[in-house]
Structures are given as structure tokens and as C-alpha cells.
């Protein structure tokens, strides 16, 4: 009887004590030619995967079966099998692929090829190249509108955000922004497009219907010269209320009220913070810090850095298990 009464309670206790399903993060190490695998329960690197030369852009396929990584000096996209951590296949990009984005179905991949000023369109399932779109000089930033109708590419040297109709596969508008745009992100409701300009030191807010810059976010950190503040990566919460901006060699993440476009806080992270990714539950934001070769973990609710994880050489991009 004693055992019979105790076991149900014990089962409940064990279920409560068991850790939640861990999210897995993959970090591309540009100079190390590796991808670091991070367990977000233990906050430890559990594996290091050897990949091609100069890995940068990195993203899960929508089904979570593969991690795609752009290996720029090998002119291809490698696909890492998430079960075996082996390179399972490649996708046919153009020369020097850097960043890429998928449509919401996960069927089509769009790749910015820095060396030939094109965006390559790829059928992921067929591993087939469907065509190329000519864009500005040194294309990098890539994002898709929530309705899949408009693809955005930013060109670093042309200093433009290109609006590309995904049906016609042609540019329908060009918006001039500040110098060296590196990253683009739509608000979740599609009402605004944010574009970071590394050398210009700003984030431009663009009306995606009018194709016009409606405002700019600027940054000021006591003790730092303006030119040391170089915005790159952008992360916006699903509710559209808060944004986080990576400020490069300023070694800070700017926390921004996404409604008013005002900076509310700066968080000190590692050296030369570049890109970032939320865990699917948005409890944590992980940032890649290139010069200090580590990843900072930010508690989103408290807006505090709670952990630093050493990874490979020159961490660049990061992707985390999809929901």
C-alpha cells in the first residue's frame, strides 16, 4: 500500500523535475571553418562540425532536418544533417554566398552572392537552381515579407534595399539607405522593414508599401566614438514590441522600443557582436561575438546577459532549432 500511494506522486515529481526539451544552436565560425553546436539546457558546446571554407550565413530548413550554411570560399551552400552532424548535400549558389532566406513553406531558398551581384533562387527539395536575379553591388542582407510576396536584398556598395517581386522575380523598387547596409528584417506584421547600415551607423525604418524611409534609429554610447558603433544584426520579438540591434565593434546590443524607435538600453556583450537568434520560446537571445570567439546569452525578459559560451574562431552567424 505504501508503495502504491507513493508512486503516482513520485511520477509527478519526476515529470516536473525533468528538463524541458533543449533547443540546439548552430554557430558558423568564419575563420575556423567549423560550426559549433550548443545545447541550450547546459549552455555547452556539444560538437564541432568541420565545414567548407569561410562559413557565414546559417539557417535551419523549416522541417528541422538540416542546417544550411553558406561556405563563401567554396561557392556553395552545405547541408548538415541534424541527426548525424555530417555534410549530407550541397545547394547550387552563385560565387561567394553570404546570407540567404527561405519562403514560409521552406521550399524556395534565396541566396545573396557577394561576388557577382546576384540573388540565386534554389528549389531546396530538388537541390536545383531555378534562376538568378541581378541586384546591386555586394549583396548581403536577405529577408522575406510575411506574405512571401516581396523579397528584400540589401547591397553594401550600392547602399540600397531592393524590393523583389517573388512571382515576377524582378526588382520593383529600390530604396536608398545609409552606407553599407548589412541586414534587413520585417516587423512580424509586415508593417515596417528595418535595415541596418554598418558604416552609416543607423537603422532605417522603411514603409514597405510606399517604399520610403520614414525614420532612422541612431545610437550614442558614452565613451565611444560614433564610427565605432556599427549596426549589423537585427532581432525583433514576435509581438513586434522590442528589437535588439547588434552594434559590431561597440560590443553592445541596443534594446529598442519598436513602436517609438527609441533606444531604451545598451547591453555589454562580447567583442564585435555580429548576428543573433532567439530561442523559439523567446526566453533567450544568443549573439555571435567575432573577436572574442564566443556567444553571449541574453535573458530577454530581464534584458540581462546571463552567460558566455566559448565557440570557434570568428563566430559569424547563428541559427536555433525551429519550434
PyMOL commands that set and color helices and strands:
alter all, ss='L'
color gray80, all
select helices_A, chain A and resi 2-17+72-74+226-228
alter helices_A, ss='H'
color red, helices_A
select strands_A, chain A and resi 24-29+34-39+44-50+55-60+66-71+76-81+87-91+97-102+108-113+118-123+128-134+139-144+150-155+160-165+170-176+181-186+193-197+202-207+212-218+234-236+242-246+252-257+262-268+273-278+284-289+294-299+304-310+315-320
alter strands_A, ss='S'
color yellow, strands_A
deselect
rebuild
show_as cartoon
